Amino acid sequence: MISEELALLISKMDLKRGRIFWRSFSDSVHSPPLELLNPERVDDTGDMVGMYFSTWISHLKDVNFDLLERNDKLCGEATGVLGQLWTGLKIVSFPFLASLYKLSASAKSQQGKAMEAFYAHQKGDYDSFRENMLHARPWLMHSFPIKSEGKMIWVDVGGGTARNLEYLPPKIVREKFSKIVILDVSPSLLEMAKERVETMGLSDIVTLVEEDFTATKAFDSLPVKGSVDVVTMSYSLSMIPDKVQAVKHAIELLKPNGKGRFMIADFFALPTIMVRDRNPCRGLSRIARSLESTFHKKWFANDHVYLLEESIIDLLDSDKTRKIWDVRERGSVPFLPFLRPHHGLCIAQTK
């Protein structure tokens, strides 16, 4: 909502003299789109009301990013309740019927074969079903930094069907990006991506790469190390077995000196530290939380999804990057109201 409001306001403002002022119940900048405004904290000791924790102002002349419109609507693949049920059934039944699905001959790695087996039988309505359960993806794309200077390079790891690309109107893509790479191990999903990219008329800007991101040879098909503005992983890091290597490779791609950003939207494990140490609940409530955490991990593992642990997110604070955003919220799963996993958005910036 903040992203949408800023896009509407800034389109009508004087970019040299314009200022945006806000007060907040948060003691820090509470939303990534606001962080892009390069805000300054205002001394509000004279505020006689005193009901807010912080006050901020942004001078648009000092902002290096364009807060532009996003497109939330999924184009095509509209399915009814029966279609959603059928897709959900295929996903839930996959662990029991995996051996019956034919693997694509073009899958290049063991990880690629595993992912291809999972996606090949549901690719046609994959996006329309998962749109209702990947809650952090809109957070990621509404927080996506679009540099005013343009000529951006974006690598979307595990970009699958190119759904993330659809959040940006084609006109903005042409104006602001020189190259976009969508990498995935599933040829079936990249098939869908090819159709989407062609429909958007962006085949000259978007390159599709079928490769395992953790393999060293993946860099042969990617932009030069240190040349990428943004690397995104939207619900893909949890499906990559070697998460440490994936994070390392993402960081290697980024532009240094604060010019590169690594963004992760994904499922997160229920914090173990909350279960063991910080949970104020006792007795049955504490046991229930522990059981819930274990159940989440096992349920998602059936679909090759391994919930992100804090040790992986800690890698964002490295000698090259620092974590600038980390938020978690519970979200629903279609047809399974009792299952409310943690979704999160984490953003790191090069130092």
Buried (B, 14 or more C-beta within 10 A) or exposed (E): EBBBEBBEEBEEEEEEEBEBEBBBEEEEBBBBBBBBBEBEEBEBEEEEEEEBEBBBEBBBEEBEBBBBBBBEEEEEBEBEEEBBBBBBEBBBEBEEEBEEBEEBEEBBBEBBBBBBBBBBBBBEBBBBBBBEBBBBBBBBBBBBBBBEEEEBBBBBBBBBBBBBBBBBBBEBBBBBBEBBBBBBBBBBBBBBBBEBBEBBEBEEBBBBBBBBBBBEEBBEEBBEEBBBBBBBBBBBBBBBEBBEBBBBBBBBBBBEEEBBBBBBBBBBBBBEEEBEEEBEEEEEEBEEBBEBBEEBBEBBEEBBBBBBBEEBBEBBEBEBBEBBBBBBEEBBBBBEEEBBBBBBBBBBBBE
